[in-house]
């Protein structure tokens, strides 16, 4: 038997990472660059440090989103790591509920979709294989009492991933998603503070609780997610599309 092992080498590939200034985004940039890819990165943050050509865009702003779409057309990525997202929470009875809804859907769904669409168009225009990797969440697989809007946005990511995969399959463009569980990133300080407010917990308590509750016994790391992204970007996953991979330590049984 002859082994035909697919490479993970990304030399010659152009990769775009959104949400690149966060923990998962930074790790993904480093992994893609280490495997030989030319990496472009974007985030709302003014400063960025990493092996990538960086542009600052606010995906919640129409002008910023339009400029980002134009930039994507110029760089014509072979691989997209569609990671930009924001988080918030609150009771469904809160008075500011619709404003929070507009903000979360504005970035996590509208901005996410525009980036995916622009990348798909660029890939089709140059008639070469491509891989789009969308960041969902374990929250997209189930509702949570205090996180209704965020859960709904990530469920939308999973649904759009499936639809885009079917639409782009004739062009040899694969579209998959990653659903991280509780990942130890700087954003978790904000998440923990929100749970402390709404569940009357001590600072740090929620983070400890969710880590202990993971079947594998601890929170994941940004590198855990980045490794899955490398798999989906490379020929290792050449026969996979329309799938959502859980990187959650066993939190969600699919």
BALOBA-1460 file (C-alpha; in Angstrom, 3 decimals):
// residues 254
<rec num="1" residu="x" x="0.000" y="0.000" z="0.000"/>
<rec num="2" residu="x" x="1.333" y="3.421" z="-0.979"/>
<rec num="3" residu="x" x="0.668" y="6.168" z="1.552"/>
<rec num="4" residu="x" x="-0.485" y="9.428" z="-0.030"/>
<rec num="5" residu="x" x="-0.008" y="11.795" z="2.891"/>
<rec num="6" residu="x" x="-1.433" y="15.260" z="2.259"/>
<rec num="7" residu="x" x="0.838" y="18.149" z="3.285"/>
<rec num="8" residu="x" x="0.033" y="20.926" z="5.723"/>
<rec num="9" residu="x" x="2.583" y="23.171" z="3.990"/>
<rec num="10" residu="x" x="0.960" y="26.460" z="2.917"/>
<rec num="11" residu="x" x="3.858" y="27.899" z="0.940"/>
<rec num="12" residu="x" x="2.565" y="30.007" z="-1.929"/>
<rec num="13" residu="x" x="-0.853" y="30.489" z="-0.323"/>
<rec num="14" residu="x" x="-2.323" y="33.844" z="0.653"/>
<rec num="15" residu="x" x="-4.255" y="33.826" z="3.913"/>
<rec num="16" residu="x" x="-6.563" y="36.464" z="5.382"/>
<rec num="17" residu="x" x="-7.233" y="36.461" z="9.124"/>
<rec num="18" residu="x" x="-9.944" y="38.715" z="10.570"/>
<rec num="19" residu="x" x="-10.158" y="39.439" z="14.279"/>
<rec num="20" residu="x" x="-6.396" y="39.064" z="14.172"/>
<rec num="21" residu="x" x="-5.563" y="41.074" z="17.293"/>
<rec num="22" residu="x" x="-7.376" y="38.688" z="19.661"/>
<rec num="23" residu="x" x="-5.932" y="35.545" z="21.187"/>
<rec num="24" residu="x" x="-7.266" y="33.099" z="18.594"/>
<rec num="25" residu="x" x="-6.535" y="35.448" z="15.699"/>
<rec num="26" residu="x" x="-2.944" y="36.065" z="16.795"/>
<rec num="27" residu="x" x="-2.321" y="32.345" z="17.153"/>
<rec num="28" residu="x" x="-3.804" y="31.653" z="13.723"/>
<rec num="29" residu="x" x="-1.594" y="34.299" z="12.109"/>
<rec num="30" residu="x" x="1.493" y="32.732" z="13.695"/>
<rec num="31" residu="x" x="0.529" y="29.199" z="12.630"/>
<rec num="32" residu="x" x="-0.270" y="30.158" z="9.039"/>
<rec num="33" residu="x" x="2.950" y="32.148" z="8.698"/>
<rec num="34" residu="x" x="5.024" y="29.313" z="10.193"/>
<rec num="35" residu="x" x="3.687" y="27.005" z="7.488"/>
<rec num="36" residu="x" x="4.868" y="29.316" z="4.717"/>
<rec num="37" residu="x" x="1.745" y="31.330" z="3.906"/>
<rec num="38" residu="x" x="1.695" y="35.026" z="3.085"/>
<rec num="39" residu="x" x="-0.620" y="36.378" z="5.767"/>
<rec num="40" residu="x" x="-2.844" y="39.450" z="5.729"/>
<rec num="41" residu="x" x="-4.619" y="40.429" z="8.927"/>
<rec num="42" residu="x" x="-7.299" y="42.856" z="10.041"/>
<rec num="43" residu="x" x="-8.980" y="43.932" z="13.263"/>
<rec num="44" residu="x" x="-10.544" y="47.009" z="14.796"/>
<rec num="45" residu="x" x="-7.451" y="47.484" z="16.971"/>
<rec num="46" residu="x" x="-5.051" y="50.245" z="15.975"/>
<rec num="47" residu="x" x="-1.954" y="48.249" z="16.876"/>
<rec num="48" residu="x" x="-0.983" y="44.767" z="15.767"/>
<rec num="49" residu="x" x="2.148" y="42.717" z="16.201"/>
<rec num="50" residu="x" x="2.655" y="39.575" z="14.145"/>
<rec num="51" residu="x" x="4.031" y="38.144" z="10.894"/>
<rec num="52" residu="x" x="1.344" y="39.680" z="8.674"/>
<rec num="53" residu="x" x="0.450" y="42.712" z="6.583"/>
<rec num="54" residu="x" x="-2.086" y="44.499" z="8.747"/>
<rec num="55" residu="x" x="-5.018" y="46.819" z="8.050"/>
<rec num="56" residu="x" x="-7.401" y="48.300" z="10.601"/>
<rec num="57" residu="x" x="-11.126" y="48.107" z="9.778"/>
<rec num="58" residu="x" x="-14.288" y="48.560" z="11.830"/>
<rec num="59" residu="x" x="-16.711" y="45.986" z="10.439"/>
<rec num="60" residu="x" x="-19.616" y="47.589" z="12.285"/>
<rec num="61" residu="x" x="-19.126" y="50.804" z="10.298"/>
<rec num="62" residu="x" x="-20.462" y="50.785" z="6.716"/>
<rec num="63" residu="x" x="-17.465" y="52.689" z="5.347"/>
<rec num="64" residu="x" x="-15.061" y="50.434" z="7.202"/>
<rec num="65" residu="x" x="-16.803" y="47.300" z="5.976"/>
<rec num="66" residu="x" x="-16.822" y="48.598" z="2.392"/>
<rec num="67" residu="x" x="-13.100" y="49.402" z="2.577"/>
<rec num="68" residu="x" x="-12.410" y="45.937" z="3.944"/>
<rec num="69" residu="x" x="-14.347" y="44.335" z="1.073"/>
<rec num="70" residu="x" x="-12.311" y="46.357" z="-1.448"/>
<rec num="71" residu="x" x="-9.081" y="45.290" z="0.271"/>
<rec num="72" residu="x" x="-10.104" y="41.635" z="0.085"/>
<rec num="73" residu="x" x="-10.667" y="41.987" z="-3.657"/>
<rec num="74" residu="x" x="-7.132" y="43.327" z="-4.008"/>
<rec num="75" residu="x" x="-5.327" y="40.643" z="-2.001"/>
<rec num="76" residu="x" x="-7.480" y="37.773" z="-3.362"/>
<rec num="77" residu="x" x="-6.836" y="35.273" z="-0.546"/>
<rec num="78" residu="x" x="-6.644" y="31.523" z="-1.091"/>
<rec num="79" residu="x" x="-7.648" y="30.929" z="2.523"/>
<rec num="80" residu="x" x="-9.915" y="32.910" z="4.846"/>
<rec num="81" residu="x" x="-9.926" y="32.564" z="8.616"/>
<rec num="82" residu="x" x="-13.163" y="34.475" z="9.292"/>
<rec num="83" residu="x" x="-12.700" y="35.086" z="12.992"/>
<rec num="84" residu="x" x="-13.844" y="38.637" z="13.829"/>
<rec num="85" residu="x" x="-16.646" y="38.717" z="16.408"/>
<rec num="86" residu="x" x="-17.829" y="40.511" z="19.528"/>
<rec num="87" residu="x" x="-19.514" y="39.240" z="22.690"/>
<rec num="88" residu="x" x="-22.097" y="40.659" z="25.068"/>
<rec num="89" residu="x" x="-24.758" y="39.290" z="27.340"/>
<rec num="90" residu="x" x="-27.839" y="40.190" z="29.318"/>
<rec num="91" residu="x" x="-31.308" y="39.035" z="30.235"/>
<rec num="92" residu="x" x="-33.842" y="38.822" z="27.430"/>
<rec num="93" residu="x" x="-35.938" y="41.212" z="29.545"/>
<rec num="94" residu="x" x="-33.305" y="43.986" z="29.438"/>
<rec num="95" residu="x" x="-34.397" y="47.358" z="28.084"/>
<rec num="96" residu="x" x="-31.331" y="47.742" z="25.835"/>
<rec num="97" residu="x" x="-31.876" y="44.396" z="24.204"/>
<rec num="98" residu="x" x="-32.434" y="45.586" z="20.611"/>
<rec num="99" residu="x" x="-29.373" y="47.834" z="20.614"/>
<rec num="100" residu="x" x="-27.247" y="44.917" z="21.768"/>
<rec num="101" residu="x" x="-28.861" y="42.729" z="19.122"/>
<rec num="102" residu="x" x="-28.030" y="45.198" z="16.330"/>
<rec num="103" residu="x" x="-24.407" y="45.454" z="17.465"/>
<rec num="104" residu="x" x="-23.809" y="41.718" z="17.765"/>
<rec num="105" residu="x" x="-25.532" y="40.851" z="14.511"/>
<rec num="106" residu="x" x="-23.776" y="43.768" z="12.828"/>
<rec num="107" residu="x" x="-20.327" y="42.276" z="13.413"/>
<rec num="108" residu="x" x="-20.937" y="38.568" z="13.946"/>
<rec num="109" residu="x" x="-23.361" y="38.053" z="11.055"/>
<rec num="110" residu="x" x="-23.463" y="41.049" z="8.683"/>
<rec num="111" residu="x" x="-19.724" y="41.756" z="8.826"/>
<rec num="112" residu="x" x="-18.856" y="38.058" z="8.822"/>
<rec num="113" residu="x" x="-21.059" y="37.460" z="5.773"/>
<rec num="114" residu="x" x="-19.678" y="40.414" z="3.813"/>
<rec num="115" residu="x" x="-16.106" y="39.211" z="4.391"/>
<rec num="116" residu="x" x="-16.994" y="35.661" z="3.370"/>
<rec num="117" residu="x" x="-18.838" y="36.861" z="0.268"/>
<rec num="118" residu="x" x="-15.996" y="39.146" z="-0.842"/>
<rec num="119" residu="x" x="-13.472" y="36.349" z="-0.365"/>
<rec num="120" residu="x" x="-15.620" y="33.878" z="-2.292"/>
<rec num="121" residu="x" x="-15.971" y="36.302" z="-5.200"/>
<rec num="122" residu="x" x="-12.198" y="36.853" z="-5.306"/>
<rec num="123" residu="x" x="-11.565" y="33.103" z="-5.244"/>
<rec num="124" residu="x" x="-14.026" y="32.464" z="-8.072"/>
<rec num="125" residu="x" x="-12.533" y="35.300" z="-10.123"/>
<rec num="126" residu="x" x="-9.074" y="33.762" z="-10.072"/>
<rec num="127" residu="x" x="-10.447" y="30.250" z="-10.661"/>
<rec num="128" residu="x" x="-8.310" y="28.456" z="-8.100"/>
<rec num="129" residu="x" x="-9.193" y="26.189" z="-5.176"/>
<rec num="130" residu="x" x="-9.891" y="27.893" z="-1.891"/>
<rec num="131" residu="x" x="-10.718" y="27.248" z="1.743"/>
<rec num="132" residu="x" x="-12.976" y="29.426" z="3.885"/>
<rec num="133" residu="x" x="-12.924" y="28.767" z="7.620"/>
<rec num="134" residu="x" x="-15.617" y="30.475" z="9.683"/>
<rec num="135" residu="x" x="-15.495" y="30.841" z="13.452"/>
<rec num="136" residu="x" x="-18.686" y="29.650" z="15.089"/>
<rec num="137" residu="x" x="-18.899" y="28.675" z="18.762"/>
<rec num="138" residu="x" x="-20.296" y="26.000" z="21.006"/>
<rec num="139" residu="x" x="-22.865" y="28.728" z="21.744"/>
<rec num="140" residu="x" x="-24.172" y="28.287" z="18.216"/>
<rec num="141" residu="x" x="-25.349" y="24.766" z="19.034"/>
<rec num="142" residu="x" x="-27.518" y="25.605" z="22.036"/>
<rec num="143" residu="x" x="-29.265" y="28.516" z="23.679"/>
<rec num="144" residu="x" x="-28.119" y="30.153" z="26.893"/>
<rec num="145" residu="x" x="-30.348" y="32.240" z="29.125"/>
<rec num="146" residu="x" x="-28.042" y="35.272" z="29.327"/>
<rec num="147" residu="x" x="-26.406" y="34.993" z="25.895"/>
<rec num="148" residu="x" x="-29.380" y="34.847" z="23.517"/>
<rec num="149" residu="x" x="-28.096" y="37.220" z="20.826"/>
<rec num="150" residu="x" x="-24.568" y="35.848" z="20.762"/>
<rec num="151" residu="x" x="-25.863" y="32.269" z="20.540"/>
<rec num="152" residu="x" x="-28.132" y="33.267" z="17.653"/>
<rec num="153" residu="x" x="-25.273" y="34.937" z="15.760"/>
<rec num="154" residu="x" x="-23.116" y="31.840" z="16.007"/>
<rec num="155" residu="x" x="-25.991" y="29.592" z="14.930"/>
<rec num="156" residu="x" x="-26.237" y="31.850" z="11.873"/>
<rec num="157" residu="x" x="-22.524" y="31.323" z="11.179"/>
<rec num="158" residu="x" x="-23.055" y="27.556" z="11.110"/>
<rec num="159" residu="x" x="-26.039" y="27.873" z="8.788"/>
<rec num="160" residu="x" x="-24.284" y="30.276" z="6.415"/>
<rec num="161" residu="x" x="-21.280" y="27.946" z="6.360"/>
<rec num="162" residu="x" x="-23.437" y="25.089" z="5.113"/>
<rec num="163" residu="x" x="-25.198" y="27.201" z="2.479"/>
<rec num="164" residu="x" x="-21.960" y="28.761" z="1.227"/>
<rec num="165" residu="x" x="-20.291" y="25.350" z="1.035"/>
<rec num="166" residu="x" x="-23.035" y="24.048" z="-1.249"/>
<rec num="167" residu="x" x="-22.964" y="27.177" z="-3.425"/>
<rec num="168" residu="x" x="-19.173" y="27.199" z="-3.787"/>
<rec num="169" residu="x" x="-18.504" y="23.465" z="-4.174"/>
<rec num="170" residu="x" x="-18.730" y="23.666" z="-8.013"/>
<rec num="171" residu="x" x="-15.862" y="26.190" z="-7.854"/>
<rec num="172" residu="x" x="-13.679" y="23.874" z="-5.745"/>
<rec num="173" residu="x" x="-13.954" y="26.202" z="-2.772"/>
<rec num="174" residu="x" x="-14.460" y="24.482" z="0.556"/>
<rec num="175" residu="x" x="-16.312" y="26.177" z="3.416"/>
<rec num="176" residu="x" x="-16.116" y="24.816" z="6.949"/>
<rec num="177" residu="x" x="-16.475" y="26.174" z="10.467"/>
<rec num="178" residu="x" x="-14.837" y="25.718" z="13.837"/>
<rec num="179" residu="x" x="-16.898" y="25.798" z="17.036"/>
<rec num="180" residu="x" x="-14.557" y="26.590" z="19.918"/>
<rec num="181" residu="x" x="-15.659" y="25.875" z="23.438"/>
<rec num="182" residu="x" x="-14.257" y="27.834" z="26.384"/>
<rec num="183" residu="x" x="-10.886" y="29.092" z="25.183"/>
<rec num="184" residu="x" x="-8.514" y="30.926" z="27.530"/>
<rec num="185" residu="x" x="-8.113" y="34.243" z="25.702"/>
<rec num="186" residu="x" x="-8.002" y="37.852" z="26.941"/>
<rec num="187" residu="x" x="-11.686" y="38.164" z="25.994"/>
<rec num="188" residu="x" x="-12.536" y="35.796" z="28.814"/>
<rec num="189" residu="x" x="-11.716" y="38.529" z="31.324"/>
<rec num="190" residu="x" x="-14.641" y="40.502" z="29.869"/>
<rec num="191" residu="x" x="-16.857" y="37.421" z="29.763"/>
<rec num="192" residu="x" x="-16.029" y="36.569" z="33.371"/>
<rec num="193" residu="x" x="-16.802" y="40.115" z="34.491"/>
<rec num="194" residu="x" x="-20.193" y="39.984" z="32.781"/>
<rec num="195" residu="x" x="-21.065" y="36.695" z="34.445"/>
<rec num="196" residu="x" x="-19.932" y="38.159" z="37.776"/>
<rec num="197" residu="x" x="-22.414" y="40.981" z="37.220"/>
<rec num="198" residu="x" x="-25.390" y="38.969" z="36.023"/>
<rec num="199" residu="x" x="-24.917" y="35.836" z="38.163"/>
<rec num="200" residu="x" x="-23.571" y="37.591" z="41.276"/>
<rec num="201" residu="x" x="-20.300" y="35.654" z="41.210"/>
<rec num="202" residu="x" x="-16.884" y="36.650" z="42.475"/>
<rec num="203" residu="x" x="-14.351" y="37.785" z="39.838"/>
<rec num="204" residu="x" x="-12.674" y="34.742" z="38.324"/>
<rec num="205" residu="x" x="-15.273" y="32.321" z="39.665"/>
<rec num="206" residu="x" x="-17.100" y="31.711" z="36.367"/>
<rec num="207" residu="x" x="-13.855" y="31.136" z="34.497"/>
<rec num="208" residu="x" x="-12.776" y="28.507" z="37.038"/>
<rec num="209" residu="x" x="-16.192" y="26.849" z="36.911"/>
<rec num="210" residu="x" x="-16.365" y="26.508" z="33.146"/>
<rec num="211" residu="x" x="-12.815" y="25.179" z="32.993"/>
<rec num="212" residu="x" x="-13.542" y="22.463" z="35.555"/>
<rec num="213" residu="x" x="-16.779" y="21.535" z="33.753"/>
<rec num="214" residu="x" x="-15.034" y="20.676" z="30.463"/>
<rec num="215" residu="x" x="-14.828" y="16.869" z="30.056"/>
<rec num="216" residu="x" x="-11.096" y="17.125" z="29.316"/>
<rec num="217" residu="x" x="-10.731" y="19.102" z="32.535"/>
<rec num="218" residu="x" x="-9.553" y="22.543" z="31.429"/>
<rec num="219" residu="x" x="-10.166" y="25.468" z="29.121"/>
<rec num="220" residu="x" x="-8.659" y="25.251" z="25.660"/>
<rec num="221" residu="x" x="-5.923" y="27.469" z="24.264"/>
<rec num="222" residu="x" x="-5.837" y="29.653" z="21.134"/>
<rec num="223" residu="x" x="-3.321" y="27.197" z="19.679"/>
<rec num="224" residu="x" x="-5.922" y="24.417" z="19.903"/>
<rec num="225" residu="x" x="-8.190" y="26.408" z="17.591"/>
<rec num="226" residu="x" x="-5.354" y="27.488" z="15.291"/>
<rec num="227" residu="x" x="-4.301" y="23.871" z="14.741"/>
<rec num="228" residu="x" x="-7.826" y="23.015" z="13.614"/>
<rec num="229" residu="x" x="-7.719" y="26.011" z="11.269"/>
<rec num="230" residu="x" x="-4.460" y="24.749" z="9.754"/>
<rec num="231" residu="x" x="-6.096" y="21.369" z="9.165"/>
<rec num="232" residu="x" x="-9.066" y="22.958" z="7.396"/>
<rec num="233" residu="x" x="-6.809" y="25.257" z="5.365"/>
<rec num="234" residu="x" x="-4.529" y="22.488" z="4.123"/>
<rec num="235" residu="x" x="-4.927" y="19.505" z="1.831"/>
<rec num="236" residu="x" x="-5.326" y="17.360" z="4.940"/>
<rec num="237" residu="x" x="-9.039" y="18.245" z="4.745"/>
<rec num="238" residu="x" x="-9.364" y="18.256" z="0.941"/>
<rec num="239" residu="x" x="-12.559" y="16.161" z="0.997"/>
<rec num="240" residu="x" x="-14.296" y="18.151" z="3.740"/>
<rec num="241" residu="x" x="-16.826" y="20.916" z="3.229"/>
<rec num="242" residu="x" x="-20.003" y="22.182" z="4.948"/>
<rec num="243" residu="x" x="-18.734" y="20.796" z="8.278"/>
<rec num="244" residu="x" x="-18.425" y="22.371" z="11.724"/>
<rec num="245" residu="x" x="-15.601" y="20.994" z="13.858"/>
<rec num="246" residu="x" x="-15.927" y="21.269" z="17.634"/>
<rec num="247" residu="x" x="-12.767" y="22.303" z="19.477"/>
<rec num="248" residu="x" x="-14.327" y="22.257" z="22.921"/>
<rec num="249" residu="x" x="-12.825" y="19.477" z="25.022"/>
<rec num="250" residu="x" x="-16.009" y="17.441" z="24.735"/>
<rec num="251" residu="x" x="-18.477" y="20.133" z="25.865"/>
<rec num="252" residu="x" x="-20.889" y="19.594" z="22.973"/>
<rec num="253" residu="x" x="-21.661" y="16.099" z="21.721"/>
<rec num="254" residu="x" x="-22.511" y="16.191" z="18.010"/>
